[in-house]
Amino acid sequence: QVQLVESGGGSVEAGGSLRLSCTSSQYLYCTAWFRQAPGKDHEAGASIYMSPLSPAPSTTYADSVKGRFTISRDNATNTAYLQMNELKPDDSAMYYCVAGFGSDWSCSTFQSLNNWGQGTQVTVSS
């Protein structure tokens, strides 16, 4: 019953930047971004966890995006963001916002994520 809507995708040249947004119909502790390129499986990119008892958010990044992408969220508006810098052609994919409850550790390993958005397309040209 949770609705997730992504936006912000588009076409950019290599080295450029995009900022993706994800709005949720309700508050969920864990939000992550997955991506899927044509002919490939879904790939986890980044996650962020923060519950009402968390002193600070926890973030996790896949090696493929570490140092270039930054995940953040605004719990007051149930919105998550993915700032993507230094984009490469290999980053081209459909990007999905994924969310769920669970623990900090399960979020860091991209588990307990059973709510998916419809995706937003990112295309990076060389």
The 8 nearest C-alpha neighbors of each residue, nearest first, counted from 0:
[[1, 2, 114, 24, 25, 3, 115, 23],
 [2, 0, 24, 114, 3, 25, 23, 115],
 [1, 3, 24, 23, 0, 4, 116, 114],
 [4, 2, 116, 23, 22, 115, 21, 1],
 [3, 5, 22, 116, 21, 2, 117, 23],
 [6, 4, 21, 20, 118, 119, 96, 116],
 [5, 7, 20, 19, 119, 8, 21, 4],
 [8, 6, 19, 18, 20, 9, 17, 119],
 [9, 7, 121, 120, 119, 6, 19, 17],
 [8, 10, 121, 120, 122, 11, 7, 17],
 [9, 11, 122, 123, 121, 12, 8, 124],
 [12, 10, 123, 15, 124, 122, 13, 9],
 [11, 13, 124, 123, 15, 125, 14, 10],
 [14, 12, 87, 125, 86, 15, 124, 123],
 [13, 15, 85, 86, 12, 87, 16, 84],
 [14, 16, 13, 86, 85, 12, 11, 84],
 [17, 15, 84, 83, 86, 85, 14, 18],
 [16, 18, 83, 82, 19, 84, 8, 7],
 [17, 19, 82, 81, 7, 83, 20, 80],
 [18, 20, 7, 81, 80, 6, 8, 82],
 [19, 21, 80, 6, 5, 79, 7, 81],
 [22, 20, 5, 79, 78, 4, 96, 80],
 [21, 23, 78, 4, 3, 77, 79, 20],
 [24, 22, 3, 77, 25, 2, 78, 21],
 [23, 25, 2, 1, 3, 22, 26, 77],
 [26, 24, 23, 27, 77, 1, 2, 22],
 [25, 27, 77, 28, 23, 74, 24, 76],
 [28, 26, 99, 100, 29, 25, 98, 30],
 [27, 29, 50, 100, 49, 48, 99, 26],
 [30, 28, 48, 99, 98, 27, 47, 106],
 [29, 31, 98, 47, 46, 97, 48, 99],
 [32, 30, 46, 97, 45, 96, 98, 47],
 [31, 33, 96, 45, 44, 95, 97, 46],
 [34, 32, 43, 95, 44, 42, 94, 41],
 [33, 35, 94, 42, 93, 41, 92, 95],
 [34, 36, 41, 92, 93, 40, 42, 39],
 [35, 37, 92, 39, 38, 93, 91, 34],
 [38, 36, 39, 35, 92, 40, 93, 91],
 [37, 39, 36, 40, 35, 41, 92, 93],
 [40, 38, 36, 37, 35, 41, 42, 34],
 [41, 39, 35, 42, 38, 36, 37, 34],
 [40, 42, 35, 34, 33, 39, 43, 36],
 [43, 41, 34, 33, 35, 40, 44, 39],
 [42, 44, 33, 45, 32, 34, 41, 61],
 [43, 45, 61, 33, 32, 60, 42, 64],
 [46, 44, 60, 32, 31, 59, 61, 43],
 [47, 45, 31, 59, 58, 30, 107, 32],
 [46, 48, 58, 30, 57, 29, 31, 56],
 [49, 47, 29, 57, 56, 28, 103, 106],
 [48, 50, 56, 28, 53, 57, 29, 55],
 [49, 51, 53, 28, 52, 48, 27, 56],
 [50, 52, 53, 49, 28, 54, 74, 55],
 [53, 51, 50, 54, 49, 55, 28, 56],
 [54, 52, 50, 55, 49, 51, 56, 48],
 [55, 53, 52, 56, 49, 51, 50, 57],
 [54, 56, 53, 57, 49, 48, 50, 52],
 [57, 55, 49, 48, 47, 58, 53, 54],
 [58, 56, 48, 47, 55, 49, 59, 103],
 [59, 57, 47, 46, 48, 56, 60, 107],
 [58, 60, 46, 45, 107, 47, 61, 57],
 [61, 59, 45, 65, 44, 62, 64, 46],
 [60, 62, 44, 63, 64, 65, 45, 43],
 [61, 63, 65, 64, 60, 44, 66, 45],
 [62, 64, 61, 65, 44, 60, 67, 90],
 [65, 63, 62, 67, 68, 61, 66, 60],
 [66, 64, 62, 60, 67, 61, 63, 68],
 [65, 67, 68, 64, 69, 62, 60, 84],
 [66, 68, 84, 65, 64, 85, 83, 69],
 [69, 67, 83, 82, 64, 84, 66, 65],
 [68, 70, 82, 81, 71, 83, 67, 66],
 [71, 69, 81, 80, 82, 45, 47, 68],
 [70, 72, 80, 79, 81, 69, 47, 73],
 [73, 71, 79, 78, 80, 74, 70, 77],
 [72, 74, 78, 75, 76, 77, 79, 71],
 [75, 73, 77, 76, 72, 78, 26, 79],
 [74, 76, 73, 77, 78, 26, 72, 25],
 [75, 77, 78, 74, 73, 22, 23, 26],
 [78, 76, 74, 23, 26, 75, 22, 73],
 [77, 79, 22, 73, 76, 21, 72, 23],
 [80, 78, 72, 21, 71, 20, 73, 22],
 [81, 79, 20, 71, 19, 70, 72, 21],
 [80, 82, 70, 19, 18, 69, 83, 20],
 [81, 83, 18, 69, 68, 17, 80, 70],
 [82, 84, 68, 17, 16, 18, 81, 67],
 [85, 83, 16, 67, 86, 68, 15, 82],
 [86, 84, 14, 15, 67, 16, 87, 83],
 [85, 87, 14, 84, 13, 15, 16, 90],
 [86, 88, 13, 89, 90, 123, 14, 85],
 [87, 89, 123, 90, 124, 91, 125, 13],
 [90, 88, 87, 91, 123, 92, 86, 36],
 [91, 89, 88, 87, 92, 86, 123, 122],
 [92, 90, 122, 121, 89, 123, 88, 36],
 [93, 91, 36, 35, 121, 34, 94, 90],
 [92, 94, 120, 35, 34, 119, 118, 121],
 [95, 93, 34, 118, 119, 33, 92, 120],
 [96, 94, 118, 33, 32, 116, 34, 97],
 [95, 97, 32, 116, 31, 115, 21, 5],
 [98, 96, 115, 31, 114, 30, 112, 32],
 [99, 97, 30, 112, 114, 29, 31, 27],
 [100, 98, 112, 29, 27, 111, 113, 114],
 [99, 101, 28, 27, 29, 111, 102, 98],
 [102, 100, 111, 105, 99, 103, 106, 28],
 [103, 101, 105, 104, 106, 100, 29, 48],
 [102, 104, 106, 105, 48, 107, 101, 57],
 [105, 103, 107, 106, 102, 108, 101, 110],
 [106, 104, 110, 108, 102, 107, 103, 109],
 [105, 107, 109, 103, 108, 104, 110, 29],
 [106, 108, 104, 105, 109, 59, 103, 46],
 [107, 109, 105, 106, 110, 104, 59, 46],
 [110, 108, 106, 107, 105, 112, 111, 46],
 [109, 111, 105, 112, 106, 108, 107, 101],
 [112, 110, 99, 101, 113, 105, 100, 106],
 [113, 111, 99, 98, 110, 114, 97, 109],
 [112, 114, 99, 111, 115, 98, 97, 110],
 [115, 113, 98, 97, 112, 99, 1, 116],
 [116, 114, 97, 96, 3, 113, 117, 98],
 [115, 117, 3, 96, 4, 118, 95, 97],
 [118, 116, 95, 4, 115, 5, 119, 3],
 [117, 119, 95, 94, 116, 5, 93, 120],
 [118, 120, 8, 94, 93, 6, 5, 95],
 [121, 119, 93, 8, 94, 92, 9, 122],
 [122, 120, 8, 9, 91, 92, 93, 10],
 [121, 123, 91, 10, 9, 11, 124, 120],
 [124, 122, 88, 11, 12, 91, 13, 10],
 [125, 123, 12, 88, 13, 11, 122, 10],
 [124, 13, 12, 88, 123, 87, 14, 11]]
